[in-house]
C-alpha cells in the first residue's frame, strides 16, 4: 500500500504530536495493526472451530498461516474498500486470494463483521490499558516518594484561593497519591468487564454455529485471552463507555495535579515549578517568561478526554439488534481518549520526575503569613477561657485590623495587635504567643495522614513489576508509516 499518511490530525503531526500522545500509543491504533488484529481474530476463530470439530483442523492451520498482512495486496484492499464501502470484506477478499481454496472456504465461517471488529477492539483496548497501567503505576510510585520526602515541609494551605492554615507539602501530595490509587483500582477493576470477546452472529443468536455457539465462544475467548460474555453486546456499549469514563476521571486527576503545580508556580507564590531547561522559551516578546506549558498541556488533554467520555455516552442508545452509528462513534472516542490519556500520563511523569520544589520560598511564604494562618489554633486556645464564638469574634476583629495595614507577621502588626489586647495578654505572654503562632505546631495530623497514604501505596506496589513494560513491537514496523 502506498503511504498516504495525512498529518491533518494533531496526534500525527511531526512537530506537535508529543504534546498530545506518545508514539507507543499511536502505534496501537495504526491502520495496519488494526487490519492485522482483525486477521488474528479470524485465525483464532478458525482454530477454535477446529478445536471443537466444526471445521477441518488442516484448513484452520492453513488459515492461521496465511492470516498475515505482509502476504496480502494492500493496494487491492484499499481499492476494494472504495468499491464495496465495507470495512471488512476487502480484507477477507485479499486473504482469500492468498489462501488455498480448500481452506479459504472456511474464512469468516459463521461470524458477523462486528464480532470480529469488536473482539479485535477488545485486544486493542487491552494493549492501551497495559500502557495506562504502567504509566499510572510509575506516577503512583513517584508521588509516594515525593510525599514521603516532603512529609514535614510546612507550607500554606489555601482555600478559595486565599491563605488558610498551615499544612505540609507531603499532605498535599498524599491527596494526589490517594486519588491516583483509586484511579488505578478503578481501571484494573473494569478490565474484567471490558476485555471480552464478541461471537454471536448476525443478530446475536449464534444461529450459524449449529447449536455449539456457547461452547465455541468459550474456546474462542480463552484462545485470545479474553472473557466470554453472557450475552451479545452488539448494541450494549456500556463497557467502552465505562472505560472512557474511567480514563476521563484519571485524566481529571492528572489535570488537577498539573493545574495545582501551575498555580503554585505563579511569581507571587513561587513554591513549585515544572521542569525547566536553558533554551526553553516562554514568550516571543517577554524574554523573562517561564510558562508552565507542560502543566497547561495536561489540563488541555484532560478536557479533551472528558469530551470523549461525553461522546461515548452517545453510544449507549442503539436501535434493535445492531446499529453501526454507535460503533463508528467508538472508533473515534476510544482512539482519541486513549491517545490523549497516554499523552497526559507521559507528560505528568515528566513533570513529577523533575518537579522543582522551592523549599526556601515555601518557608518564606509560611513565615510571612505565620500569624494569620495560626488564628484557628489561637481561637481554640482562647475558647477554653471565653468560648469558641467569642474567641472567633475577638480574633476576627484583630485580623481584619491587621489586614487593613496591608502587612503580615514579618512586619509585626498582627502579633503586636494580639500582644496588646488585654484578653489575650491574660492568656499568653509574648514568648508564649510567638510559640503559639508557629505554623509548624499547627499542621495537625498531616504527617500521620501522609504516612498512611504512602503505606497504602507501598502495599499496592508490592509485587508489581518495576521494569518498564509496553506493547509488543509492531510486526510491520519496518514499513508501517506510524514508525516514521
C-alpha positions in Angstrom: 0.0 0.0 0.0 1.4 3.4 -1.0 1.9 5.5 2.1 -0.6 8.4 2.0 -0.4 9.3 5.7 -2.1 12.5 6.3 -0.8 14.8 9.0 -4.0 16.8 9.5 -4.7 15.3 13.0 -2.6 16.8 15.8 -1.6 13.3 17.0 0.1 12.6 13.7 1.9 16.0 13.5 5.7 15.6 13.2 6.1 18.8 15.2 3.4 18.7 17.8 2.3 15.1 18.4 4.5 14.7 21.5 2.2 17.2 23.3 -0.9 15.1 22.7 0.1 11.4 22.8 3.0 9.0 22.6 4.4 7.1 19.6 3.7 3.9 21.5 0.0 4.7 21.8 -0.2 5.9 18.2 1.1 2.5 17.0 -1.7 0.7 18.8 -4.2 2.4 16.5 -2.2 2.2 13.3 -4.3 1.1 10.3 -2.0 -1.8 9.6 -2.1 -3.1 13.1 -5.9 -2.8 13.1 -6.1 -4.9 9.9 -3.6 -7.5 11.3 -5.6 -7.6 14.5 -8.8 -8.5 12.5 -6.8 -11.3 10.8 -5.6 -12.5 14.2 -9.2 -12.8 15.4 -10.3 -14.5 12.2 -7.5 -17.0 12.6 -8.4 -17.6 16.3 -12.0 -18.2 15.2 -10.9 -20.9 12.7 -8.6 -22.6 15.2 -11.3 -22.6 17.8 -13.8 -24.1 15.4 -11.3 -26.8 14.6 -10.8 -27.4 18.3 -14.5 -28.3 18.7 -14.6 -30.2 15.4 -16.7 -27.6 13.5 -14.1 -27.1 10.7 -11.2 -29.3 9.5 -8.0 -28.9 11.5 -5.8 -28.7 8.4 -8.0 -25.9 7.0 -7.7 -23.9 10.3 -4.0 -24.3 10.4 -3.7 -23.1 6.8 -5.8 -20.1 7.6 -3.7 -19.3 10.6 -0.6 -19.4 8.4 -2.0 -17.1 5.7 -3.6 -14.6 8.1 -0.6 -12.3 7.7 -0.9 -8.8 6.4 2.5 -8.9 4.8 1.2 -11.6 2.4 -1.8 -9.5 1.3 -2.1 -7.0 -1.6 -2.9 -3.9 0.5 -3.4 -1.7 -2.6 -6.2 -4.1 -3.5 -7.7 -3.8 0.0 -7.7 -0.1 -0.4 -9.3 -0.1 -3.8 -11.8 -2.7 -2.8 -12.8 -0.6 0.2 -13.7 2.3 -2.1 -15.7 -0.1 -4.3 -17.6 -2.1 -1.6 -17.9 0.6 1.1 -17.5 -2.3 3.6 -14.9 -2.2 6.3 -14.0 -6.0 6.5 -14.9 -7.6 3.2 -11.9 -6.1 1.3 -9.5 -7.7 3.8 -11.3 -11.0 3.6 -11.1 -11.0 -0.2 -7.4 -10.2 -0.1 -6.9 -13.0 2.5 -8.8 -15.5 0.4 -6.7 -14.6 -2.6 -3.5 -16.0 -0.9 -5.2 -19.0 0.7 -5.7 -22.4 -0.9 -9.4 -22.9 -1.9 -9.9 -25.9 0.5 -9.1 -23.7 3.4 -10.4 -20.4 2.1 -14.0 -21.8 2.1 -13.8 -21.6 6.0 -12.8 -17.9 6.1 -15.2 -15.9 8.4 -17.3 -19.0 9.0 -20.5 -18.1 10.9 -19.3 -14.8 12.4 -20.6 -11.3 11.5 -18.3 -8.3 10.9 -19.0 -6.8 14.2 -18.0 -10.0 16.0 -14.5 -9.7 14.5 -14.2 -6.0 14.9 -15.5 -5.8 18.5 -13.2 -8.7 19.6 -10.2 -7.0 17.9 -11.2 -3.8 19.6 -11.0 -5.6 23.0 -7.5 -6.7 22.1 -6.7 -3.1 21.2 -8.0 -1.8 24.5 -6.0 -4.5 26.3 -2.8 -3.0 24.8 -3.8 0.5 25.7 -4.7 -0.5 29.3 -1.3 -2.1 29.6 0.3 1.3 28.8 -2.0 3.2 31.0 -1.5 0.9 34.0 2.3 1.0 33.5 2.4 4.8 33.5 -0.2 5.3 36.2 1.8 2.9 38.4 5.0 4.9 37.7 3.2 8.1 38.8 1.9 6.4 41.9 5.4 5.3 42.7 6.8 8.8 42.2 4.1 10.5 44.2 4.8 8.1 47.1 8.5 9.2 47.0 7.6 12.9 46.9 5.0 12.6 49.7 7.5 10.8 52.0 10.3 13.2 51.1 8.3 16.3 51.9 6.3 14.8 54.8 7.2 17.6 57.2 7.8 20.6 54.8 5.3 23.1 56.3 3.5 25.2 53.7 0.5 27.4 53.4 -2.8 25.7 52.7 -5.2 27.8 50.6 -9.0 27.7 50.4 -10.9 29.7 47.9 -7.5 30.9 46.6 -6.7 32.6 50.0 -4.2 31.7 52.7 -5.9 29.4 55.2 -3.9 27.3 57.7 -0.6 25.5 57.8 -0.3 22.1 56.1 2.7 20.2 54.6 3.7 19.6 51.0 3.7 15.9 51.9 0.0 16.1 52.9 -0.9 17.9 49.6 0.9 15.3 47.5 -0.7 12.5 49.6 -4.1 13.7 48.4 -2.9 13.4 44.8 -1.5 9.9 45.6 -4.7 8.7 47.2 -6.7 9.8 44.2 -4.3 8.1 41.8 -4.6 4.9 43.9 -8.3 5.0 43.3 -7.8 5.6 39.6 -5.5 2.6 39.3 -8.0 0.4 41.2 -10.9 1.7 39.1 -9.1 0.9 35.8 -8.0 -2.5 36.9 -11.4 -3.4 38.3 -13.1 -2.6 35.0 -10.7 -4.7 32.9 -12.7 -7.9 33.7 -15.9 -6.3 32.3 -14.3 -4.6 29.3 -11.9 -7.2 27.9 -14.5 -9.6 26.5 -14.9 -11.4 23.1 -17.8 -11.0 20.7 -19.1 -14.0 18.7 -22.8 -14.1 18.4 -23.6 -13.9 14.6 -25.8 -11.6 12.6 -28.5 -10.7 15.3 -26.8 -12.1 18.4 -28.4 -15.6 18.4 -25.5 -17.7 17.4 -27.7 -19.3 14.8 -24.9 -20.0 12.3 -22.9 -22.1 14.8 -25.1 -25.2 14.7 -26.1 -25.2 18.3 -22.5 -25.1 19.6 -22.1 -21.3 19.8 -21.7 -21.1 23.6 -19.0 -23.8 23.6 -17.3 -22.1 20.6 -17.4 -18.7 22.4 -15.7 -20.2 25.5 -12.9 -21.7 23.4 -12.5 -18.6 21.2 -12.4 -16.3 24.2 -9.8 -18.4 26.0 -7.6 -18.6 23.0 -7.5 -14.8 22.7 -7.1 -14.2 26.5 -10.5 -12.5 26.8 -13.5 -13.3 28.9 -16.6 -14.9 27.4 -19.6 -12.5 27.9 -23.0 -13.9 28.9 -24.9 -12.3 26.0 -24.4 -10.5 22.8 -23.2 -6.9 23.2 -23.5 -5.6 19.6 -25.8 -2.8 20.9 -24.6 -2.9 24.5 -21.8 -0.4 24.7 -21.7 0.2 28.4 -18.3 -1.5 28.6 -16.5 1.0 26.4 -18.4 3.9 27.9 -17.2 2.8 31.4 -13.6 2.5 30.2 -13.6 6.0 28.6 -15.3 7.4 31.7 -12.5 5.9 33.9 -9.9 7.4 31.6 -11.6 10.8 31.9 -11.5 10.5 35.7 -7.9 9.5 35.6 -7.1 12.4 33.3 -9.0 14.7 35.6 -6.7 13.8 38.4 -3.7 14.4 36.2 -5.1 17.7 35.2 -5.7 18.6 38.9 -2.1 17.8 39.8 -0.8 19.8 36.8 -3.1 22.7 37.5 -2.0 22.9 41.1 1.7 22.9 40.2 1.0 25.7 37.6 -0.9 27.7 40.2 1.9 27.3 42.8 4.4 28.4 40.2 2.9 31.9 39.9 5.6 34.6 40.5 3.9 35.8 43.7 3.8 32.3 45.1 6.8 30.5 43.5 6.6 27.3 45.6 6.5 24.6 42.9 7.7 24.6 39.3 7.6 22.2 36.4 10.9 21.2 34.8 12.9 23.9 33.2 16.0 23.9 31.0 18.0 26.6 29.3 16.7 27.2 25.9 13.1 26.7 26.8 11.3 29.9 25.8 8.1 31.2 27.2 7.4 34.2 25.0 8.4 35.8 21.8 8.1 39.3 23.4 8.8 38.8 27.1 12.2 37.1 27.5 11.8 36.6 31.2 8.8 34.2 31.0 8.9 30.7 32.3 5.5 29.5 31.4 4.1 26.2 32.9 3.4 24.8 29.4 3.7 21.1 30.3 1.2 21.6 33.1 -1.2 23.5 30.9 -1.0 20.8 28.2 -2.0 18.1 30.7 -5.1 20.2 31.5 -5.8 20.5 27.8 -5.7 16.8 27.4 -7.9 16.2 30.5 -10.5 18.4 28.9 -10.3 16.6 25.5 -10.7 13.2 27.2 -13.7 14.5 29.2 -15.4 15.4 26.0 -14.7 12.0 24.5 -16.3 10.5 27.6 -19.5 12.5 26.8 -19.3 11.2 23.2 -19.1 7.6 24.5 -22.4 8.1 26.3 -24.0 8.7 22.9 -23.2 5.0 22.1 -25.4 3.7 24.8 -28.6 4.2 22.8 -28.7 1.9 19.8 -31.5 0.5 17.6 -32.7 -3.1 17.6 -30.0 -5.7 17.3 -27.3 -3.8 15.6 -26.6 -0.2 14.7 -23.3 1.0 13.3 -23.8 4.6 14.3 -22.6 3.7 17.9 -19.7 1.7 16.6 -18.3 4.4 14.4 -18.5 6.8 17.3 -16.4 4.4 19.4 -13.8 4.3 16.7 -13.2 8.0 17.3 -13.9 8.2 21.1 -11.8 5.2 22.1 -8.9 6.1 19.9 -8.8 9.8 20.8 -9.4 9.2 24.6 -6.7 6.5 24.6 -4.2 8.6 22.7 -4.8 11.7 24.9 -4.7 9.8 28.2 -1.3 8.2 27.2 -0.1 11.7 26.3 -1.3 13.1 29.7 0.3 10.3 31.6 3.6 10.7 29.8 3.7 14.5 30.4 2.8 14.1 34.1 5.5 11.5 34.5 8.0 14.1 33.1 6.7 16.8 35.4 6.8 14.8 38.5 10.2 13.1 37.9 11.7 16.5 37.6 9.5 18.6 39.8 11.2 21.7 41.2 10.3 22.3 44.9 11.4 25.8 46.0 11.7 25.0 49.7 13.1 28.4 50.6 10.2 30.2 49.0 7.7 27.8 50.7 9.3 28.6 54.1 9.4 32.4 53.4 5.7 32.4 52.5 4.9 30.5 55.6 6.9 32.8 57.8 5.3 35.8 56.1 1.8 34.6 56.9 2.6 32.9 60.2 0.3 34.9 62.5 -2.8 34.9 60.2 -2.6 31.2 59.3 -2.4 30.3 63.1 -5.6 32.1 64.1 -7.5 28.8 64.2 -5.1 27.4 66.8 -5.2 30.6 68.8 -9.0 30.6 68.7 -9.3 27.2 70.3 -6.7 28.1 72.9 -8.8 31.2 73.8 -12.0 29.2 73.6 -11.2 27.5 76.9 -11.4 30.8 78.6 -14.1 32.7 76.7 -15.9 30.2 74.5 -15.3 29.5 70.8 -17.6 32.1 69.3 -16.3 34.9 71.5 -12.8 33.9 70.6 -13.7 33.9 66.9 -15.2 37.3 67.2 -12.1 38.7 69.0 -9.6 37.3 66.5 -11.7 38.2 63.6 -11.6 41.9 64.6 -7.8 41.8 65.2 -7.1 40.0 61.9 -9.3 42.4 59.9 -7.5 45.4 61.5 -4.1 43.8 60.7 -5.3 43.1 57.2 -6.1 46.8 56.6 -2.4 47.6 57.1 -1.5 45.5 54.1 1.2 43.9 56.1 1.8 40.5 57.6 3.7 39.0 60.6 7.2 39.8 59.3 6.3 43.5 59.9 4.8 42.5 63.3 1.4 44.4 63.1 -0.7 41.3 63.9 1.4 39.9 66.7 1.7 43.4 68.1 -2.1 43.8 68.0 -2.5 40.4 69.6 0.0 41.1 72.3 -1.6 44.4 73.1 -5.1 43.1 73.6 -6.0 42.7 77.3 -7.9 39.4 76.9 -5.0 37.8 75.0 -2.5 39.2 77.5 -4.3 37.4 80.2 -3.8 34.1 78.4 -0.4 34.4 76.7 3.0 36.1 77.4 4.7 37.5 74.3 7.0 34.4 74.1 4.1 32.1 74.5 2.2 34.0 71.8 5.1 33.7 69.4 5.3 30.0 70.0 1.6 29.6 69.7 1.5 31.1 66.2 4.4 28.9 65.0 2.9 27.2 61.9 5.0 24.1 62.4 3.0 23.5 65.6 -0.4 23.5 63.8 -0.2 21.0 60.9 -2.5 18.6 62.8 -2.3 15.0 61.6 -0.7 16.0 58.3 2.3 13.8 58.9 0.3 10.8 60.0 -2.1 11.1 57.1 0.7 11.3 54.7 2.3 8.2 56.2 -1.0 6.3 56.0 -1.4 7.0 52.2 2.3 6.3 51.5 2.0 2.9 53.3 -1.1 2.1 51.3 0.7 2.9 48.0 3.7 0.8 49.0 1.3 -2.1 49.8 -0.3 -1.8 46.4 3.0 -1.6 44.7 4.5 -4.6 46.4 4.9 -7.4 44.0 4.3 -5.3 40.9 7.0 -5.3 38.3 9.3 -2.4 38.5 10.6 -2.8 35.0 9.2 -0.8 32.1 6.8 -2.8 30.0 5.0 -1.9 26.9 3.1 -3.4 23.9 4.5 -6.0 21.6 6.5 -4.5 18.8 4.6 -4.0 15.5 5.4 -6.8 13.1 5.2 -4.3 10.3 7.5 -1.7 12.0 9.9 -1.6 9.0 7.2 -0.5 6.6 4.5 0.9 8.8 4.0 4.7 8.4 3.4 5.1 12.2 7.1 4.3 12.7 8.5 7.2 10.6 
